Amino acid sequence: MDADIVVIGGGIGGCALAARLATAGLAVTVLEREPTYRDMVRGEAMVPWGFLEAAELGVADAVLEAEGASVMTRMTPYDETLTVEQARRRSSDLSTAVPGAPGVIGVGHPELREALANSAVTAGATMVRGVRRSTVVAGDAPQVTFELDGAERTIRCRLIVGADGKFSTTRAALGVSMFTNEARVKLTGMLVDDGGVWDRAVTTIAIDGRNQFIVIPRADNRLRLYVGRNVNDPDPLKGPATITEFLESYRTPVFPDHDKLAESTPVGPCATFPMNDAWTDTPVVPGGALIGDAAGWSNPVTAQGLSITLRDARVLSEALLDNVIWTPETLSGYTIERSARMARLRFASALTDLIAGFGMSDRATRRPRILGLLGQRPELGAALTAVHSGPWSVEAESYSPDILTTVALASLSTSASAPAV
């Protein structure tokens, strides 16, 4: 063998996995398409339970020391039904969500990839950048053939790990089927320089009319801004005027300093993607495994992507290190855990979406009823804890489908009263 593991994709999951396995003494080669990491509209919020996964992998320092990383300690629910001051009074403390995690970490995607790539190389992994035209053969004798600097090369290994994102060519080559649900919302994101207008300790998921907002601050005057709109919105964010309209949507009184916020300077690409879930029942096949978005993702509304990816790297690495022979059977612990985890996170996202009520024509009357019910019966919202403290932080009954039905019916009833502001 030329390597124990060949990881296709030098992103968050691929580099974190390589760092952990190389530290344990395995020969790991990471193949990355990009010679230099570039900015893309990807998840840049690491919720507290994901930071604990980073710590278990031994890369927590790399996360915190990545260029421009920041720590958000408050979630403020800015909303069309609240004044700015009312929203601030309802802020939740993210620094206490999970012992050992400082809050939600905001970090640029290319900066985090670079930091984790350096960790992998320091641990002893081989990083190959600028790879082209990779071809995967799994089964009993896994190998990867690729082009580098105009020459074709082949690496034989014991296992191929696909960590090459949502549109994974490795997944396709391994013949793994993906399941998805239908998106109700399309999310547009862009990196901007706000000159420090936004409070760096605050993150939000906000709603005002046709727009749903997500704000992820960083320490270098950068903000990753998102605007979500219904897939059936008559005026979707697209075309030449997208950037102007995108920023103007932030000129709303639900936010403090909204006029200045709307005048932020674009410093990165603007891109749109559907807000849906995707998963597979077979992230491990003979000679191959998938992690991160290549194995499925959670609805971005709850910002679970980075944490899911790090958990994948951690659980798969433990399974690999605990077994001498790597087969779907010996690595089944990863498959079983991931399947149950993603199901719980789909539930948490659905509950979050239902409570937010984004896109409902009578949201102003429905949402207070739901909040009133949750005030009376907090156990119905226990799964919301999973968003920050992790899918295994609450009992299985918190994910009962009956809960979604009960909450949905409450929005139609007048018996659930709204909490006082």
Backbone hydrogen bonds, N-H to C=O, Kabsch-Sander energy under -0.5 kcal/mol:
donor,donor_aa,acceptor,acceptor_aa,energy
2,D,156,R,-1.6
3,A,156,R,-1.2
4,D,27,A,-1.8
5,I,27,A,-2.2
6,V,159,L,-2.1
7,V,5,I,-0.5
7,V,29,T,-3.0
8,I,6,V,-0.6
8,I,161,V,-3.0
9,G,7,V,-0.8
9,G,31,L,-3.0
15,C,11,G,-2.2
16,A,12,I,-2.1
17,L,13,G,-2.6
18,A,14,G,-2.1
19,A,15,C,-2.5
20,R,16,A,-2.0
21,L,17,L,-2.6
22,A,18,A,-2.6
23,T,19,A,-1.9
24,A,20,R,-1.2
25,G,22,A,-1.5
26,L,21,L,-2.2
28,V,26,L,-0.8
29,T,5,I,-2.4
30,V,126,T,-3.4
31,L,7,V,-3.1
32,E,30,V,-0.6
32,E,128,V,-3.1
42,R,40,M,-1.5
46,M,105,I,-3.0
47,V,45,A,-0.7
47,V,303,A,-0.5
49,W,388,H,-1.6
50,G,47,V,-1.3
51,F,47,V,-1.3
52,L,48,P,-1.5
53,E,49,W,-1.2
54,A,50,G,-2.0
55,A,51,F,-2.1
56,E,52,L,-2.2
57,L,53,E,-1.8
58,G,54,A,-0.7
58,G,55,A,-0.9
59,V,54,A,-2.6
60,A,54,A,-0.6
63,V,59,V,-1.8
64,L,60,A,-2.3
65,E,61,D,-2.3
66,A,63,V,-0.9
69,A,66,A,-2.0
70,S,106,G,-2.5
72,M,104,V,-3.6
73,T,71,V,-0.6
73,T,201,A,-1.2
74,R,201,A,-2.2
75,M,92,S,-2.0
76,T,74,R,-0.6
76,T,203,T,-2.2
78,Y,76,T,-1.9
80,E,207,I,-1.7
82,L,79,D,-1.8
87,A,83,T,-2.4
88,R,84,V,-2.3
89,R,85,E,-1.9
90,R,86,Q,-0.9
90,R,87,A,-0.7
91,S,88,R,-1.4
92,S,75,M,-2.2
94,L,73,T,-2.4
94,L,92,S,-0.8
95,S,73,T,-0.9
96,T,93,D,-0.6
97,A,94,L,-1.1
101,A,98,V,-2.1
104,V,72,M,-2.4
105,I,46,M,-2.5
105,I,103,G,-0.5
106,G,70,S,-2.5
106,G,104,V,-0.5
107,V,44,E,-1.8
107,V,105,I,-0.6
112,L,108,G,-2.6
113,R,109,H,-2.3
114,E,110,P,-2.2
115,A,111,E,-2.1
116,L,112,L,-2.5
117,A,113,R,-2.5
118,N,114,E,-2.2
119,S,115,A,-1.6
120,A,116,L,-2.3
121,V,117,A,-2.4
122,T,118,N,-2.6
123,A,119,S,-1.8
124,G,120,A,-0.6
124,G,121,V,-1.1
125,A,120,A,-2.6
126,T,28,V,-2.9
127,M,125,A,-0.6
128,V,30,V,-3.1
128,V,126,T,-0.5
129,R,127,M,-0.5
130,G,32,E,-0.9
131,V,32,E,-2.3
132,R,147,E,-2.7
135,T,145,T,-3.3
137,V,143,Q,-2.5
139,G,286,P,-2.5
141,A,138,A,-0.7
143,Q,137,V,-2.7
144,V,155,I,-2.4
145,T,135,T,-2.6
146,F,153,R,-2.8
147,E,132,R,-3.6
148,L,151,A,-3.0
151,A,148,L,-1.9
153,R,146,F,-3.2
155,I,144,V,-2.7
157,C,142,P,-2.1
158,R,4,D,-1.5
159,L,4,D,-1.3
160,I,287,G,-2.1
161,V,6,V,-2.8
162,G,160,I,-0.5
162,G,289,A,-3.3
163,A,8,I,-2.9
163,A,161,V,-0.7
168,S,165,G,-1.3
172,A,168,S,-1.3
173,A,169,T,-2.3
174,L,170,T,-2.3
175,G,171,R,-0.6
175,G,172,A,-0.9
176,V,171,R,-2.1
179,F,279,W,-3.2
181,N,277,D,-1.8
184,R,275,M,-0.6
186,K,229,R,-2.9
187,L,273,F,-3.0
188,T,227,V,-2.8
189,G,271,A,-2.7
190,M,225,L,-2.3
191,L,269,P,-0.6
192,V,223,L,-2.6
193,D,265,T,-2.7
194,D,192,V,-0.6
194,D,221,N,-1.5
195,G,221,N,-0.6
197,V,194,D,-1.1
202,V,199,D,-1.8
203,T,74,R,-2.4
204,T,215,V,-1.1
206,A,213,F,-2.3
207,I,78,Y,-0.8
208,D,211,N,-2.6
211,N,208,D,-2.0
212,Q,228,G,-2.0
213,F,206,A,-3.3
214,I,226,Y,-1.3
215,V,204,T,-1.8
216,I,224,R,-2.2
218,R,222,R,-2.4
219,A,68,G,-2.1
221,N,218,R,-0.6
223,L,192,V,-2.5
224,R,216,I,-2.8
225,L,190,M,-2.5
225,L,223,L,-0.9
226,Y,214,I,-1.8
227,V,188,T,-2.6
228,G,212,Q,-3.6
229,R,186,K,-2.3
231,V,184,R,-2.6
233,D,230,N,-2.2
238,K,236,P,-1.2
242,T,239,G,-1.8
245,E,241,A,-2.6
246,F,242,T,-3.2
247,L,243,I,-2.3
248,E,244,T,-2.3
249,S,245,E,-1.6
250,Y,247,L,-1.5
251,R,248,E,-1.9
252,T,250,Y,-2.0
255,F,252,T,-1.9
258,H,255,F,-0.8
261,L,257,D,-2.4
262,A,258,H,-2.3
263,E,259,D,-0.5
263,E,260,K,-0.9
264,S,261,L,-1.6
265,T,193,D,-2.6
267,V,191,L,-2.7
268,G,191,L,-1.0
271,A,189,G,-1.8
273,F,187,L,-2.3
275,M,185,V,-2.8
276,N,274,P,-1.1
278,A,297,W,-2.6
279,W,179,F,-2.4
280,T,295,A,-0.7
285,V,288,G,-2.5
288,G,285,V,-2.4
289,A,160,I,-2.0
290,L,283,P,-2.3
291,I,162,G,-2.3
294,A,291,I,-1.0
295,A,292,G,-2.1
296,G,293,D,-1.3
297,W,278,A,-0.6
302,T,299,N,-1.6
303,A,300,P,-1.7
308,I,304,Q,-2.9
309,T,305,G,-2.2
310,L,306,L,-2.2
311,R,307,S,-2.4
312,D,308,I,-2.6
313,A,309,T,-2.2
314,R,310,L,-2.3
315,V,311,R,-3.0
316,L,312,D,-2.7
317,S,313,A,-1.9
318,E,314,R,-2.1
319,A,315,V,-2.0
320,L,316,L,-2.5
321,L,317,S,-2.5
322,D,318,E,-1.6
323,N,319,A,-0.6
323,N,320,L,-0.8
327,T,325,I,-0.7
331,L,327,T,-2.1
332,S,329,E,-1.2
334,Y,331,L,-1.0
335,T,331,L,-1.2
336,I,332,S,-3.0
337,E,333,G,-2.4
338,R,334,Y,-2.6
339,S,335,T,-2.1
340,A,336,I,-2.1
341,R,337,E,-2.6
342,M,338,R,-2.8
343,A,339,S,-1.7
344,R,340,A,-2.0
345,L,341,R,-2.3
346,R,342,M,-2.1
347,F,343,A,-1.7
348,A,344,R,-2.4
349,S,345,L,-2.4
350,A,346,R,-2.3
351,L,347,F,-2.6
352,T,348,A,-2.3
353,D,349,S,-2.6
354,L,350,A,-2.3
355,I,351,L,-2.5
356,A,352,T,-2.3
357,G,353,D,-2.0
358,F,353,D,-0.5
360,M,357,G,-2.0
363,R,360,M,-1.5
365,T,362,D,-1.4
366,R,362,D,-2.3
367,R,363,R,-2.7
369,R,365,T,-0.8
370,I,366,R,-1.8
371,L,367,R,-2.7
372,G,368,P,-2.3
373,L,369,R,-2.1
374,L,370,I,-2.5
375,G,371,L,-1.9
376,Q,372,G,-1.6
377,R,373,L,-2.9
380,L,377,R,-2.0
381,G,378,P,-1.4
382,A,379,E,-1.2
384,L,381,G,-1.7
385,T,382,A,-1.9
386,A,383,A,-1.4
387,V,384,L,-1.4
388,H,385,T,-0.9
389,S,385,T,-2.9
390,G,386,A,-1.2
393,S,390,G,-1.7
398,S,395,E,-1.6
399,Y,396,A,-2.0
400,S,397,E,-1.4
403,I,400,S,-1.8
404,L,400,S,-0.6
405,T,401,P,-1.4
406,T,402,D,-2.6
407,V,403,I,-2.6
408,A,404,L,-2.4
409,L,405,T,-2.5
410,A,406,T,-1.8
411,S,407,V,-1.2
412,L,409,L,-1.2
413,S,409,L,-0.6
413,S,410,A,-0.8
417,S,415,S,-0.7
